[in-house]
């Protein structure tokens, strides 16, 4: 049985016509790292706060390790929370911030000291334990917040956009560090983020949300390679979406007629003919110079070191193509080109 | 406080023109203060060393008679003690009734937050003399409170709610509330509702969250409010005089009596400086407490 179970969770604020979270169901295994991913206002933070107990669900149930805690007060849940703005106690030093949860649990002084030291070593801040909070950098504050949440040995670690206040470089380091600590402790973790790269890099599974609704749940590979719909395809990674007509499908491969490109092939799990959308990632598209049978014209050429990114005008829309620099040669702006892809590099979306 | 540190930072700035600007901006205020406050105060200090008598005659001399008269009389010691108690009592009670209101105003996410804050401090728009008369109307023998209690049959005769200390305390607390609320709101600067959530997630119930997180973070506001209310209370004389009905005696009311009725100006001046000494002690205590908090 799942360790943390969210069953049909709904949160609807009075006076709003659309629920902030609609019918959220998810089973989370012990030790799993789950990301809630979506644009702002998609309900991911609301969901996290319902797990934490800071927001009461309108309906639905939350079970932890077999016991129900849908309406249990926050301070009895024993979950570790890390906030976007860190929420460290400004009047306490680093050590006393981390020790706070242990004091609340009436852990003896000597044991508390030992555990605080362990937690601070885990986040590599052992040397700063008597610092004041305002003397710390953003990254250090985030580590203190993490240590403070971990020291109570929480059943679940809840991270609410913990990296979004850090600068880009630090963000990657902290991201990997959080993941390493999570693996080391084997702690069940729910991580809220609006950053797809973050979610792809750290998660066992990703829950993609939009407007309060779960769009897809899956491993990073599943989400990226097999997005369930146009929203997920567009939100995770860069995507070219082509309107197309499915002629026939056999053996999981569809024959398509793509507007502006002509006959093409793509993977199709649905198997029904008719209008559809086909997804091709920019780096899966092939581009080659052509004369009379060209699909479009190169509008923009951006050299980014490892690769060259082309914007190709096809009919009314612009298609992004990413080609490996040096391997595929270089096309100039204004060049007439043909686009193609292998059947296994394209996916039909319904 | 912020204004003072701000101008200090400017004054220690590097450029000369900066310093001149600061000087130019502060001089008018300093002159105004000197003429309207410092000079009269010096004049008052000089007056306190003159000799006066009950006939209103003032003998120009230099003597500590007035101070000795005050310090040698247990009646005045009691009065100073009562005044201090009044200050402490009103401060404590004002804090207790104002704190929940201020906390609510800090926490609320209502779109009427601004309006609510304005309402909480709106009583400042009315003179405290007017509000004191309001309390006389409420608490008098024919007042609203007594009439209501009599009508319900809970009491047989009117309760003595004015012309005594009770009335003075009650009305002063209400009059001081807006000041306390303002100071608390300003002092809640470092507070953030997320801190309460963090404390709760770490296992603190509401009670412990309050005493371990909310209360310590509100200390700057509490101290500033307490100082303000204490000073305003022990120097107030309209309310103690009107609601006290001339039957309760505090330093401020006594100074007023000595100056306007007995016409012993030297003695009134000496008492004023003793009251000022009391202020000084409180301000020193306040500064110490504040420094201790800021060191955290």
Interface residues (C-beta under 8 A of the other chain):
Chain A: X52 X53 X54 X73 X74 X75 X76 X77 X78 X79 X80 X81 X83 X85 X87 X88 X89 X90 X91 X92 X100 X101 X104 X105 X132 X148 X149 X152
Chain B: X190 X192 X194 X195 X197 X198 X199 X200 X201 X202 X203 X204 X205 X208 X209 X212 X213 X216 X217 X293 X296
